Amino acid sequence: MRIPARFNGPPGTGNGGWCAGVLATAAGVSQVTLRLPPPLETDIQIKGDSAYAGESLVATLESGDPGPGVEPVTWDAAADVSLDYPGFTAHPFPTCFVCGPDRADGLRIFPGRLPDGRTAAPWSVPDEVSVPLMWAALDCPGGWAAIREDSTYVLGRIAVGVEGLPEPGARCVVTGAVAELSGRKAIVDSAVHGPDGQRLAVARATWIRTA
């Protein structure tokens, strides 16, 4: 398999959520631990419980707990806080496929901060709905619950439970919350809820502060 260049996170490497979703779907697992930034436009092979690009270990694949999720808010509430998305003024990776404001062809999920510390973002679902897309949507909103203007985090591990896929064009809400902060490590939860408030997917992820 290959990760197309459009699904980038940091420049030149894959978006962690999307890549983890592709690998997890292929391997039939619920948790992916990234061992190096996923390469783009490079052959990746799954061997047992691991994924390799040539001789380089890209990820380990296993079962995992997707966590309790995060309670939703209304579309209007998410849209309001999204206007103050911190990434509009200070984004470490502004071309990220999921949350990059410089990506007109991305998911354009811009999580703002609620008064209680959670993040929330409105998400108009694109036509190309898939399980990896749900993994991608769950990725950055969780991370932004931990990210501050003077810090940069990247995804290290993510476990996802997908209960249903939204219809193309659906107006969903994605929420995130910090479960634990310890040194350079942040454990975060996230969830996608559909237009009727039904929970569609949840994730628990570990993010690592790099700066």
C-alpha positions in Angstrom: 0.0 0.0 0.0 1.0 3.6 -0.4 -0.1 6.8 1.3 -0.9 9.4 -1.4 0.8 12.8 -0.9 -2.4 14.7 -0.3 -2.9 12.9 3.0 0.0 14.7 4.7 0.3 15.9 8.3 3.7 17.6 8.9 5.3 18.5 5.5 6.5 15.5 3.7 5.0 12.9 6.0 1.6 11.3 6.4 -1.2 12.6 8.6 -1.1 10.3 11.7 -4.8 9.6 11.9 -5.3 8.9 8.2 -2.2 6.6 8.0 -3.2 4.8 11.2 -6.7 4.2 9.8 -5.4 2.8 6.6 -3.0 0.5 8.4 -5.6 -0.6 11.0 -8.2 -1.3 8.3 -5.8 -3.4 6.3 -4.6 -5.4 9.4 -8.1 -5.7 11.0 -6.9 -4.0 14.3 -8.1 -1.1 16.4 -4.9 0.5 17.6 -1.8 1.7 15.8 1.5 3.0 17.3 3.5 5.1 15.0 7.3 4.3 15.2 8.3 6.9 12.7 6.6 9.6 10.6 4.6 7.7 8.0 6.3 8.2 4.6 4.3 9.4 1.6 4.2 7.8 -1.9 6.3 4.9 -0.5 5.5 1.2 -0.5 4.4 0.0 2.9 4.0 -3.7 3.8 2.2 -5.3 6.7 4.2 -8.2 8.2 2.4 -9.8 11.1 1.7 -7.1 13.7 4.0 -4.5 12.1 4.1 -2.2 9.1 7.4 -1.6 7.2 8.7 0.8 4.5 11.6 -1.3 3.2 13.5 -2.2 6.4 12.2 0.7 8.4 9.5 0.0 11.0 6.7 2.4 10.5 4.1 1.2 13.0 3.0 -1.6 15.2 -0.6 -2.9 15.0 -2.7 -4.3 17.8 -6.0 -4.2 19.7 -6.6 -1.2 21.9 -9.2 0.6 24.0 -10.7 3.6 22.1 -11.7 5.2 25.4 -15.0 6.7 26.5 -15.2 9.4 23.8 -16.2 13.0 24.5 -19.6 14.5 24.9 -20.9 16.4 21.9 -22.1 20.0 21.6 -24.5 21.5 19.1 -23.4 22.4 15.6 -23.9 26.1 16.4 -21.8 25.9 19.6 -19.0 24.1 17.7 -19.2 26.6 14.8 -18.9 29.5 17.3 -15.7 28.3 19.0 -14.2 27.2 15.7 -14.0 30.9 14.7 -11.3 31.2 17.4 -9.3 28.1 16.3 -5.8 28.6 17.5 -4.4 27.2 14.3 -5.6 30.3 12.3 -2.9 32.3 14.0 -0.2 29.8 15.0 -0.2 26.4 13.4 2.9 24.1 13.3 1.7 22.3 10.2 -0.7 24.6 8.3 -1.0 22.3 5.3 -2.2 19.3 7.4 -4.9 17.4 5.5 -7.2 17.4 8.6 -6.8 20.7 10.4 -4.6 22.8 8.1 -6.1 26.2 7.3 -3.9 26.3 4.1 -5.6 23.2 2.7 -8.6 24.1 0.6 -8.9 20.4 -0.3 -8.5 19.0 3.2 -11.1 18.1 5.9 -11.0 21.6 7.3 -11.7 20.6 10.8 -10.8 23.6 12.9 -11.3 22.8 16.7 -11.8 25.8 19.0 -11.7 25.6 22.7 -14.8 25.4 24.9 -14.9 27.1 28.3 -14.4 23.7 30.0 -11.2 22.9 28.1 -12.7 20.6 25.5 -12.3 21.3 21.8 -15.2 21.3 19.3 -15.4 21.7 15.6 -18.1 21.5 13.0 -17.4 19.1 10.1 -19.1 19.0 6.8 -18.5 15.4 5.7 -16.9 15.1 2.2 -18.1 12.6 -0.5 -15.2 10.2 0.2 -16.5 8.7 3.4 -14.5 5.8 4.7 -13.2 4.2 8.0 -9.7 5.8 7.5 -11.4 9.2 7.0 -13.1 8.8 10.4 -9.7 8.0 12.0 -8.3 11.2 10.4 -11.3 13.2 11.7 -10.7 12.0 15.3 -7.0 12.7 15.2 -6.4 16.5 15.3 -9.3 17.6 17.5 -7.9 15.5 20.3 -4.4 16.8 19.8 -5.6 20.4 19.8 -7.0 19.9 23.3 -3.4 19.6 24.5 -1.6 21.9 22.0 -0.8 25.4 23.2 0.7 28.3 21.2 4.1 27.6 22.6 4.1 23.8 22.0 4.1 21.3 19.2 2.7 17.8 19.5 2.6 14.9 17.1 0.5 11.7 17.2 2.2 8.6 18.7 -0.6 6.1 19.2 -4.3 6.0 18.5 -7.0 3.5 19.1 -10.4 4.0 17.4 -13.9 2.5 17.5 -16.1 3.3 14.5 -19.7 2.6 15.1 -21.1 4.1 11.9 -20.2 6.2 8.9 -22.0 9.6 8.3 -23.6 10.3 5.0 -21.7 12.5 2.5 -22.6 16.1 3.2 -23.7 15.5 6.8 -23.1 18.1 9.4 -21.1 16.4 12.2 -19.5 17.7 15.3 -16.0 16.5 16.5 -15.0 17.0 20.1 -11.8 16.4 22.0 -10.5 16.5 25.6 -7.4 15.9 27.5 -7.5 12.8 29.7 -4.0 13.0 31.2 -0.9 15.2 30.8 2.5 13.8 32.0 5.8 15.4 31.0 6.0 15.4 27.2 3.0 13.0 26.8 -0.7 13.9 26.4 -3.4 11.3 26.4 -6.5 12.7 24.7 -10.0 11.5 23.8 -12.1 12.5 20.8 -15.5 11.7 19.3 -17.5 12.3 16.1 -21.3 12.8 16.5 -23.7 12.9 13.6 -26.4 15.5 12.9 -28.9 13.8 15.2 -26.4 13.6 18.0 -25.7 9.9 17.5 -22.2 8.9 18.3 -20.4 7.6 15.2 -16.8 7.1 16.4 -14.5 7.5 19.4 -10.7 7.5 19.9 -8.1 7.6 22.6 -4.7 8.8 21.5 -1.3 9.5 22.9 0.4 12.7 21.6 4.1 13.5 22.1 5.4 17.1 22.6 8.3 17.8 20.3 8.8 21.5 21.1 
